Structures are given as structure tokens and as C-alpha cells.
Amino acid sequence: MKYWILVTHPKNFEVMKVKNIAAMKEKRKSYALSVEPGDKVVFYLTKIGKFGGAAEFATRARNETSKIFPEEKVGETHPWRFDVKFEVKLDEKGYVPSENFKDKLEYLKKWPAKYWKLGFQGNVHEIGKEDWETLLKGMK
């Protein structure tokens, strides 16, 4: 089993919550194809620096080209889609600041302490089970 952080815009996360899906950018194909049903994912929300939920992947990646998100840059698509079962699905008022975890996640130790936010650049990251459990507990 693998554990993931999926980085997404808050407006796109709202779509994911309603549709019970997760989606990765086109250029993240190798990550998308390595996801297995049963893998876990937490959703980090760009622009606001908060976590909005946690889920289990219910399906493997499928390639869908229809536009589903309101926040996509020109030429940017999210065709790698998965059905997910949310374990935690927070509303906007309940989103948890990433600062709550900056000293608790092993994953963030790759960067100097003052640059911990670099861990949330990009679209998708694999993390360890302990970090997943820390994030899940912090959102419940």
C-alpha cells in the first residue's frame, strides 16, 4: 500500500468532494499509473496552504479528457482520474492549516526547516505510512 499527497486548488477540491474522485495532471502519468486500489491520499490545497480531506483510492487511474475543474491553467488538464472513498471530507471552515504538521511529518525533513513549504510544490507526492496517520489524525 502507498500513501500520497495530492496537491490541488481549493475550487478543484470542491469538485472532487462532490464527485468522490481524485485527479492528477497529464504530466503525472507515471504517478497515476502506480496508484493501486486501497492506496491512501490526503488533499493539500494550494493558495490557502491547508488540508481538506483524506480518502482511499477505489479504482486504478483512468484517462478522461473532459474538463471538470474550474481552476486549470491554459493547456493544463487533469485526465488521470480515480474514484475515491473519503475517510475525511472537511468543509471550507474545517480545513486544517499545513503549519499544524510542519514539525511532525518525516516527509518534510527533506528540506531545511525554514523551507518546509517546498514539500507541497508540484501535483503529487508519495509519503510514508506514519505521515499519513499523522495527517489523518490531525484532520479528524
N, C-alpha and C positions, 0 to 999 in steps of 0.2 A: 504494500500500500504506500502511496505517495501523498504528500501534503503540499498544498500550493497556496500562494498569494496571487490573486488576480487583481490587477490594478485597473480601475475603470472610473469614468466620470460619474458623479452622483446622479445625473439625469439618466444615464445609461443603466445604472444600477437599479433605478426605479423600474425600468422596463424588465430587467432580469427578475426582479422580485415578483412582478405581476405575472410573467410568463413562466416562472420557475425554470429559467435557463441560465447558462453562463455562456460567454462568447469571448473568443480570442481573436486578435488581429491577424490579418492574412500572413504577415511575416513571422508569425509564431507557430507555423505549421508543425515544426519538429516537436515543440512542447505539446501542442494539441494532440498529436498522434501518439504521444507517450502516456496520455491520461487513460486510466482504466476505470471502469465502473467500480465504485467503492472508495476511490481516492477522495480526499477531503480538500476543500477550498475555503479560504476566507477572502472577503472582498474589501480591498483598500480603495478608498475614494479620493481621487485626485482633487485638486483645487481646495478641498477642505481638510485634508490630512486626517481622515477618520476611517474607522472600520464600521461597516454597515451590516455584516452578516457572515454566516458560515453555512456551508452546505456539503453534501456528498454528491459526487458525480454519479448519475444513474445510468448514463449511456457513454459510449465512445464518441469521439468527435464526428460530426457530420459537416459537410461543406454545403452551406446555404448562402446564396448571393443576394437575397432580398435585403433591402435596407430596413433595419429595425430600430436603430438608435438615433435620437435627436442630436447627439454630440459626436460627430465624426468630422475629422479634418478632410479637406478636399483630397480625393484619391485614397482615403483610408477606409477600409472595410473590416468587418468582424465576421468572416464567413465560418470560422470554426466554432460550432455550436454544440452544446451539450444540454441534456435535461438534467436538472439537479433537484435534490430533496433538501430543502432548507432545514437546518437544525436551529439556526438563529436568524431571524429576519427582523431587523430593527427598523423603526420609523426614523425619520429625519431627526427628531428631537432626542432619540436614544442612541444615535451614532456615538461611538467611543473614540476619543482622541488618540491618535497614534503615540503621543507623548506618554501615555499611560504604560506603554510597552517598551520604550526606548532603552531601558536598562535591564529588561527582562528577557529579551529574545537573543538566543545564541546567534541566529542568522545575522543580526545587525552588528556583531562583533567583527565582521569582515572590514568595516570601515572605522576610521578614527571616530571617537565618541562625538565630537562636535559635528561630524558629517553623517550622522545616523540616518538622516532622511534619504540619503542616496540609495538605501535599501529598497525604497519604494519607487525608484525610477524604472521605466520600462513597463511592459504589459503583464508579464507573468514570471513568477519566481518559485522555485522549489524550496521548501523549508523542512525542518525536522519535526518529528512527532511531538517532542517536548514543546517546541514553539507553537505548534498547532494547539496543543492542550492549553497553553498559557493564553493564547488569543481567544479560544473558545470560552474559557473560564471568565476572562475579562469582559466578554460581551454578554454573558448570562446574568 
